Amino acid sequence: MSTTTETTLQIILSLTALTLLYMLLRSRTKDPQEDEEDYSGSARDPESLSDPTPEALSELDRLIQKRSDR
């Protein structure tokens, strides 16, 4: 590998490491409440979670059959 290629790769990797370090430090100093305002933690439609879809039932049948074949 030539010296210019190695030097170029070292510069790229160093810049990447510095960028990641900057992003990490910036995220630690940022107000954590700022990101949590948009996220409530509740489902959009909780009733739909209790009703299985036909795709889910067929997938469950397939997994049960696969498990029982062992």
C-alpha positions as a printed NumPy array, in Angstrom:
array([[  0.   ,   0.   ,   0.   ],
       [  1.435,   3.325,  -0.914],
       [  2.207,   6.011,   1.611],
       [ -0.333,   8.454,   0.193],
       [ -3.118,   5.901,   0.472],
       [ -2.206,   5.132,   4.084],
       [ -2.008,   8.812,   4.936],
       [ -5.373,   9.491,   3.292],
       [ -6.992,   6.63 ,   5.185],
       [ -5.472,   7.8  ,   8.47 ],
       [ -6.857,  11.295,   7.908],
       [-10.315,   9.932,   7.071],
       [-10.352,   7.653,  10.13 ],
       [ -9.101,  10.45 ,  12.384],
       [-11.793,  12.827,  11.145],
       [-14.429,  10.144,  11.643],
       [-13.236,   9.508,  15.203],
       [-13.236,  13.228,  15.999],
       [-16.736,  13.635,  14.559],
       [-18.064,  10.727,  16.621],
       [-16.408,  12.086,  19.758],
       [-17.917,  15.528,  19.133],
       [-21.386,  14.035,  18.632],
       [-21.042,  11.956,  21.801],
       [-19.977,  14.927,  23.908],
       [-22.674,  17.129,  22.403],
       [-25.387,  14.56 ,  23.173],
       [-24.231,  14.297,  26.799],
       [-24.441,  18.049,  27.347],
       [-27.792,  18.455,  25.597],
       [-30.926,  18.725,  27.736],
       [-32.455,  15.215,  27.973],
       [-35.978,  16.621,  28.348],
       [-35.683,  18.142,  24.884],
       [-35.912,  14.763,  23.111],
       [-38.573,  13.235,  25.364],
       [-41.287,  15.749,  24.527],
       [-42.229,  13.977,  21.291],
       [-42.248,  10.482,  22.801],
       [-45.1  ,   9.567,  25.121],
       [-44.462,   5.817,  25.31 ],
       [-48.066,   4.861,  24.639],
       [-49.36 ,   2.961,  21.632],
       [-51.228,   4.884,  18.964],
       [-54.04 ,   2.338,  18.904],
       [-53.792,   0.059,  21.957],
       [-56.981,  -1.838,  21.098],
       [-55.485,  -3.116,  17.856],
       [-52.667,  -4.798,  19.793],
       [-55.085,  -7.27 ,  21.377],
       [-56.617,  -8.35 ,  18.042],
       [-54.351, -10.75 ,  16.094],
       [-54.158, -10.229,  12.358],
       [-54.498, -13.153,   9.922],
       [-50.824, -12.77 ,   9.067],
       [-49.871, -13.045,  12.734],
       [-51.999, -16.149,  13.182],
       [-50.509, -17.849,  10.129],
       [-47.017, -16.981,  11.332],
       [-47.844, -18.423,  14.758],
       [-49.125, -21.632,  13.128],
       [-45.948, -21.864,  11.063],
       [-43.744, -21.413,  14.145],
       [-45.706, -23.969,  16.165],
       [-45.47 , -26.456,  13.303],
       [-41.742, -25.815,  12.943],
       [-41.227, -26.289,  16.676],
       [-43.258, -29.515,  16.781],
       [-41.284, -30.999,  13.857],
       [-38.112, -31.074,  15.936]])
